[in-house]
Amino acid sequence: MEKLLVFDLDGTLIDSRADLAAAVNTVRLENGLDVLRVEQVKSFIGNGIRKLVERSFADVTVDISSILERYRNVYYSQSVVHTSVYPGVKSGLMQLQKAGIVSTVLTNKPGGISRSILEVLGLLPLLETVIGAEDGYALKPSSAGLRALMEEHGAHADSCWMIGDHHTDLVAGMDANVRTGFVSYGFGHTDDLKPTKYFASFSEVVEYFLES
């Protein structure tokens, strides 16, 4: 195959911070707590839904399992109210697909809701495979899901890229010995890791792979 691109979801393909924060704040208000700023919730994103909830309720003593269940119900019912596709993503994925480059997703968001969101936003047909939490693989920074995608699509390490906005994406890619791309427009940070390539926009991602 020519190339396998493995994209993170939140902060890479979609801007979901407003809906994630809204669900957090709905549950906080239900429990008599003050709301959190969207940017504060944004800083909690990247290590899976349980970590998001734990960080969002770290200021109080609560039953995290109960809060997590309620958060799921709230978020799953309003996951695409404000969530949007980053500029250039849909047209870019179409260009990559037309060029024979395989695009996939590896996310720490639960796989079921990830696929539903991608379908609503019109991106699912442009992605060959979507793997998320609860799909049978350890969360990033584990490279288990990435290695599964490589095996599924017959990709060698030298033809695969892991692209995301969080240091967990970089760790997973490095562990699988693939090249890594960091998108600076997202939610996270590199944690001082050095990706193979930095991208300031999704259009830059597309241009790079169409020309390389």
N, C-alpha and C positions, 0 to 999 in steps of 0.2 A: 504494500500500500504506500501511497505518497506520504501522508502525514496523519497522525491521530492527535487531535487537540482535545484536551480534557479541561473543561471550564468549571470553575466554582460557580455558584448561582447568585446568592445574595451579595451585593456589592461588586459583582462582576458582570452578570448579564442583566440583573434587575435591581432597581432601587426599591427595597421593601421596608425601609426603616420606619416610615410613618405608620404602616399597618402593624408592624411588630410592636412599636411603641404604644399604639392605640390599644392593642390587646393587653399589654402589660398594665397600662393605666386603668383600663376597665376593671381588671381584677384587683388592682390596688385600691381603687375607689370602693369596690364591693367590700373590701376588708377595712375600710375606714382610714386608708393611708393617703398621703399626698401623692400627686402625680409626679412622674419623672420627666425631665426634658428629653426630647427626641434624641438629641446628640448624646445624652448620657446612656440611653438604651442602646444607641448605635455602638457604643464602645463595648457593650456586653455581647455583641453578635459574633459568631464565628466558631464556637465550640459545641454547637448543638443546642437543642431546645431546653434540655434540663439545666445546662449551665446558664443559659439566658435567664431562666426563671430564678435560679439560685442567686445570681448576681442582682437581679431586679428586686429581690426581697431580702437582700442581705442585711438591711437595716432593721429588720424585725424578726421575731421568732414565730415561724409559721410551720404548718405541716406541708413540706415541699411537695409531697406526692399528691395531696389534695389540690394544692395551688397549681401544680403542673397539669393535672387533669382538667381543671377549670380553664386554665390558659389555652390548652389545646382546643377546647370547645369554642372558646371565644375567637381565637385566631383563625381556626379552620372555617368559621362562618363569615369572616370578614377579611380574608387574606388578599383580596384583589380590589380593595376600595380605592386606595391611593397608590398602590404599587404600580410601577411603570417600568418599561424596558428602557435601558440606557440608550442614548442617541447612537445610531449606527449599528445596533445589535441585530435587529431583524434583517435589514438589507445585507449586513455583513455576513451573517450566517447563510443567507441565500447565495451570496457570492462564493463563499467557501464550499458550500455544497455543490454548486455548479462546477467548481474547479476540481472536484473529486477529493477534497479534503474532508475527512470525517470529523465531525464535531460531536462531543459527548458532554455530559455533566456529571460531576462528582461533588455532592454537597453534604454538609452535616445537618441540613434540614431534613425531616422525615421524607422518605421517597414518595409516599402517596400524595401528600399535599404539594410537594415540589412538582410532580407531574401534572397535577390539577392546575396549578398556577401557570405552568408553562403552556398548557393547552388553552387556557383562557386568554393568555397573552399572544397566542398564535405562534409560539416558538417550538412547540413539541415536534411538529413534522420536520423541523430543520435539524433535529438532534437524533443521532442514531441510538443512543442509550442514555438513560438517566438513572444514576445510582445515588441513593440518599440513605440517611440513617434509617434503621429498621429494615434494610434490604439484605441484611446478613453479613455486613462487613463492619469492622471497627471504624470509628470516626477518624477523620484526619486529625492529627498528623500521621496516623497510621497510613501506610501505602497500600493496604489490602485491597481497597476498592479500585485504586488506580491500577494495580497489577491485574485485577480481574478484567478491567476494561481493555488493557493491553492484550490479555490472552483472548478475550472475546473477539477482538478485531484483528488479531494476528499482527500486532505492532511490536517492533523491536524498540528498545530504549532510544536508539538514535533517531527514530522517526516519530517520537511521542513528546508532547509538551504538556505540562501541568500549568494552568494559567488561573490566577486568582488574586484576591486583594488582602490575603491574610497570611501570616507567617506559617500557619498550619498547612496551607497549600504548598508553600516552598519546602517545608520539611518533608511532606509526603512525596513530592517530586524528586527531591534529592535522595531520599531513601530508595526510590525505585530507579535511580540513576538516569532520570530523564531530564530534559531541559525544562527550565522554569521561567514563567513570565509573571511579572507583578504589575497589576493595574493600579495606578496611583489615584484614580478617581473614586475608589471604593470606600469601604468602612474601616479596614484594618491597617496594619503596619507590617513591616518586614521583620521586626524584632532583630534588626541588625544583620539579617541574613542577606546574601547577595544573589539575586536571581540572575538567570542568564540574560534577561532582557526586561527593561522597564517600558511600560506603555502608558501614555497619558490619556488615551481615549480608545474606545473599541475600534474606531476607524483605523487607528494606528496598528492595532492587532491584525486586522484584515489586510491592510496594505503590506505589512511585513510578510505575512504568509503567502500572499498571492505573488509576491516578488521574489521570495527566497526559494 
